[in-house]
């Protein structure tokens, strides 16, 4: 999928590949069931932000 996004930069594609698996509906449901819904609601946005920051940083340095 990401290979077909040729109109975007390599950094944007890297962030897409990193954030996708980190914020998944099944993963959210599993976290809500294993811990609590309140935890999952707080954890998902934090994971999203951290994944974007790390992906962008790595993309800018290495790509």
Buried (B, 14 or more C-beta within 10 A) or exposed (E): EBEEEEEEEEBBBBBBEBBEEBBEEEBBEEBBEEEEEEEBEEBBEEBEEEBBEBBBEBBEEEE
